[in-house]
Amino acid sequence: SRSFVFRTYLTQILILAALGIAIGLAVGAILPFVALAALSNILPLSAVPALYPRELALAALYGLLVALSFSLWPLGRA
């Protein structure tokens, strides 16, 4: 039935979106530390990397909203 197809594909989309969001959050959290270690001799300023949970949560929310906004309409038509 249509609702079964909708739920099945939506579940798959949400799993893939969660995987992509998790990878993106990990890269976004680690990259400032790696970049600072690599560029500390070049940068004329002293920088202190930090984790910003609120911004990471906002990035996760945007990732989820983008995944849903581009998938719900086609799924609704299926």
ABEGO torsion letter per residue (X at the ends): XAAAAAAAAAAAAAAAAAAAAAAAAAAAAAAAAAAAAAAAAABABBBBBBBBAAAAAAAAAAAAAAAAAAAAAAAAAX
